[in-house]
Amino acid sequence: MDLAEALPLGELAAAFAALPVFPLFDTAYFIISVLYLKYEPGAVEMSRKSPFASWLCAMLHCFGSYILADLLLGEAPIAYFSHNSSVILATAVWYLIFFCPMNLFYKCVSFLPVKLIFVAMKEVVRVRKIAAGVHHAHHLYHHGWFVMMATGWVKGSGVALMSNFEQLLRGVWKPETNEILHMSFPTKASLYGTVLFTLQQTHWLPISEANLIFFFTMFMIVCKVFMTATHSHASPFAPLENLICPVLFGSVSSGHPGHHHDHHGASHEVSHPPPPPPPAKSKEELNEGTRKRKAKKAE
């Protein structure tokens, strides 16, 4: 029996794409998002000193992608907070993770087997957000490919892209941790995924949206669950990027030739300091020199 007949992927993908994400999958998304906030240095202390600032950071972790997407599309960035049920659910998750007696809730959700389930459920929400972002941008800008890709990208990784702003709320400023400069796997995967969804939305990729959601979600679940279980930060895209990027963009050199010359010259100057000034003459030597100059002048 053919595998396609034994497992009707088309019907499975359609049923999977129609699966509602609220409240079950959204709860898992909020739990993992607030967990990552609690892992940040100083987050627990901040929750005791300033609970409101901690709550704001938690809301950015939960809804930052919606805020950033609305800003890109010229819509009210606070519009998503009109979904009272989502905000109340995220607030309840934040309170339980930070303030539950004896940290019982935190210990339960951070237990690795349970956490892996929540991580997988979060990726379901991430891919849905990417697809919804591309679809929404396509509705507003029918031929705006880059608008679709930008909207889908921030929908999938808006929290990471807003990390520097979230750090400011916690009183931390680390510009070297800019997500654009050092993309994590979810940010890269969201970027590649939004390209695929944009091609599908503009009919350049011959696959249905439901099938693309299903297959890309399975890919994200496998990668994130494996990386979380093994505590790995290595990107699955690294081998392909290491092969293609040097061909398209050149390899990273040790330094620019002109800069190398400047640094070499500077080091040469440092390694050969100027000779020390001659020792100061004594008073007798100065008087002797003055007498000689006067005698020469008189002659």
C-alpha positions in Angstrom: 0.0 0.0 0.0 1.2 3.4 -0.9 2.3 5.7 2.0 0.2 8.5 0.6 -2.9 6.3 0.6 -2.2 5.0 4.1 -1.6 8.5 5.5 -3.7 11.2 3.7 -1.3 14.1 4.2 -3.6 16.5 2.5 -6.5 15.9 4.9 -4.1 15.8 7.9 -2.5 19.1 6.9 -5.9 20.7 6.4 -7.1 19.5 9.8 -3.8 20.6 11.4 -4.1 24.1 9.9 -7.6 24.5 11.1 -6.7 23.5 14.7 -7.4 26.5 17.0 -4.4 27.8 19.0 -6.4 29.5 21.8 -6.3 28.7 24.6 -4.2 25.6 24.7 -1.3 26.4 22.4 -1.3 30.1 23.4 -0.9 29.0 27.0 2.2 27.0 26.1 3.5 29.9 24.1 3.1 32.2 27.1 4.7 29.7 29.5 7.9 29.3 27.4 8.1 33.1 26.7 7.8 34.0 30.4 10.2 31.2 31.3 12.8 32.7 29.0 12.3 36.0 30.8 12.8 34.4 34.2 16.1 32.9 32.9 17.4 36.5 32.2 19.9 37.7 34.9 18.3 39.9 37.4 14.7 39.2 36.2 13.6 37.6 39.6 15.1 40.6 41.6 13.3 43.0 39.3 10.0 41.2 39.8 10.3 41.9 43.6 11.5 45.5 43.3 9.3 46.5 40.4 6.4 44.1 39.6 5.0 46.4 37.0 8.2 46.6 35.1 8.4 42.8 35.2 4.8 42.5 33.9 5.6 44.9 31.1 8.6 42.8 30.1 6.5 39.7 30.2 3.9 41.3 28.0 6.6 42.2 25.5 7.8 38.6 25.5 4.3 37.4 24.9 3.0 40.0 22.5 6.1 41.7 21.1 5.7 40.2 17.7 2.2 41.7 17.3 3.3 45.1 18.5 6.2 45.2 16.0 4.1 44.0 13.1 1.4 46.6 13.8 4.1 49.3 13.8 5.4 48.1 10.4 1.9 48.1 8.9 0.9 51.5 10.4 -1.7 50.2 12.8 -2.1 50.8 16.5 0.6 48.9 18.3 -1.6 48.6 21.4 -4.5 47.0 19.4 -3.7 43.4 20.4 -4.2 44.3 24.0 -7.9 44.6 23.3 -8.0 40.8 23.4 -8.7 40.7 27.1 -8.7 36.9 27.4 -5.2 36.6 25.9 -3.8 39.4 28.2 -5.4 37.9 31.3 -4.1 34.5 30.4 -0.5 35.8 29.9 -0.8 37.8 33.1 -1.8 34.7 35.0 1.1 32.7 33.5 3.5 35.6 34.5 2.2 35.7 38.1 2.4 31.9 38.6 5.9 31.6 37.2 7.3 34.5 39.3 5.1 34.5 42.4 3.7 31.0 42.9 4.4 29.7 46.5 7.5 27.6 46.7 8.0 28.1 43.0 5.8 25.1 42.4 4.5 26.2 39.0 7.9 27.1 37.8 9.3 23.8 38.8 6.6 21.9 37.0 6.8 23.8 33.7 10.6 23.9 33.7 10.8 20.1 34.2 12.5 19.0 30.9 9.9 16.5 29.6 7.1 18.9 30.3 9.1 21.8 28.9 9.7 20.0 25.6 6.0 19.6 25.1 5.5 23.3 25.6 8.4 24.1 23.3 6.8 22.0 20.5 3.4 23.7 21.1 5.1 27.1 20.9 6.4 26.4 17.5 2.9 25.6 16.3 1.9 29.1 17.3 5.1 30.6 15.8 4.4 29.2 12.3 0.8 30.2 12.5 1.9 33.8 13.3 4.3 33.8 10.3 1.6 32.6 7.9 -1.0 35.1 9.4 1.5 37.9 9.1 2.3 37.2 5.4 -1.4 36.8 4.6 -2.3 40.1 6.4 0.4 42.0 4.6 -0.6 40.5 1.3 -4.1 41.7 1.8 -2.9 45.3 2.4 0.0 45.3 -0.1 -0.9 42.8 -2.8 2.4 43.1 -4.7 4.6 44.1 -1.8 6.9 41.1 -1.5 9.3 42.7 1.0 6.4 44.0 3.1 5.0 40.5 3.3 8.4 39.1 4.3 9.1 41.8 6.8 5.7 41.3 8.5 5.9 37.6 8.6 9.5 37.8 10.0 8.6 40.1 12.9 5.5 38.0 13.6 7.7 34.9 14.0 10.6 36.5 15.9 9.4 39.9 17.0 10.3 39.2 20.6 13.9 38.6 19.8 14.0 41.6 17.5 12.7 43.8 20.4 15.2 42.3 22.9 17.2 45.5 23.2 14.1 47.5 24.1 13.0 44.9 26.6 16.4 45.1 28.1 16.0 48.8 28.7 12.9 48.1 30.7 15.0 45.8 32.9 17.7 48.5 33.2 20.2 46.7 31.0 21.9 48.0 27.9 23.7 45.4 25.7 23.9 46.7 22.1 26.3 43.9 21.3 23.5 41.4 21.7 21.5 42.9 18.8 19.5 40.1 17.2 20.2 41.4 13.7 23.9 41.0 14.3 23.7 37.6 16.0 20.6 35.8 14.8 19.4 32.9 16.8 17.9 29.8 15.2 14.2 31.0 15.7 15.0 34.3 14.0 16.7 32.7 11.0 14.1 30.1 10.7 11.3 32.7 10.8 13.1 34.7 8.1 13.5 31.6 5.8 9.9 30.5 6.6 8.4 33.9 5.8 10.2 33.7 2.4 8.5 30.4 1.7 5.1 31.7 2.8 5.5 34.8 0.7 6.3 32.6 -2.4 3.3 30.5 -1.6 1.1 33.5 -1.1 2.1 35.0 -4.5 1.7 31.6 -6.2 5.4 31.1 -7.0 5.6 28.0 -4.7 3.3 25.2 -5.9 2.0 24.0 -2.5 -1.1 24.7 -0.5 -0.9 26.9 2.6 -2.1 24.1 4.8 0.6 21.7 3.6 3.3 24.4 4.0 2.1 25.2 7.6 2.1 21.4 8.4 5.6 20.6 7.0 7.3 23.8 8.3 5.8 23.3 11.7 7.1 19.7 11.9 10.5 21.0 10.9 10.5 23.7 13.6 9.2 21.3 16.3 11.9 18.7 15.5 14.7 21.3 15.5 13.6 23.2 18.6 12.8 20.1 20.7 16.2 18.6 19.8 18.1 21.8 20.6 16.3 22.2 23.9 16.7 18.6 24.9 20.5 18.7 24.2 21.0 22.3 25.4 22.5 23.0 21.9 22.8 26.5 20.3 24.1 25.2 17.0 22.0 26.2 14.1 20.8 23.5 11.7 21.4 26.0 8.9 25.1 26.4 9.7 26.5 23.7 7.3 24.5 25.1 4.4 25.4 28.7 5.3 29.1 27.9 5.6 28.9 26.4 2.1 27.0 29.2 0.4 27.9 32.4 2.2 31.6 32.4 1.3 30.7 32.0 -2.3 28.1 34.8 -2.4 29.5 37.2 0.2 33.1 36.3 0.6 34.9 34.9 3.6 35.7 36.7 6.8 39.2 37.9 6.6 41.5 38.6 9.5 41.6 42.3 8.7 41.4 44.9 5.9 44.7 45.4 4.1 44.7 49.2 4.7 43.8 48.7 8.3 46.5 46.0 8.6 49.0 48.5 7.4 47.9 51.1 9.8 47.9 48.8 12.7 51.3 47.5 11.7 52.6 51.0 11.5 51.1 51.8 14.9 52.7 48.7 16.4 56.0 49.6 14.8 55.9 53.0 16.4 55.0 51.6 19.7 57.7 48.9 19.6 60.3 51.6 18.8 59.7 54.5 21.1 61.4 57.8 20.5 64.9 58.2 22.0 64.9 59.6 25.5 65.8 63.3 25.8 69.4 64.2 26.6 70.1 64.5 30.3 69.8 68.0 31.7 73.0 69.9 31.9 74.4 71.0 35.2 74.8 74.6 36.2 78.5 74.5 35.7 78.1 73.2 32.1 75.6 75.9 31.4 77.9 78.7 32.7 80.8 77.2 30.7 78.7 77.2 27.5 77.6 80.8 28.1 81.3 81.9 28.5 82.3 80.2 25.2 79.5 81.9 23.3 80.4 85.3 24.6 84.1 84.7 23.8 83.2 83.6 20.3 80.9 86.7 19.8 83.7 89.0 21.0 86.2 87.5 18.6 
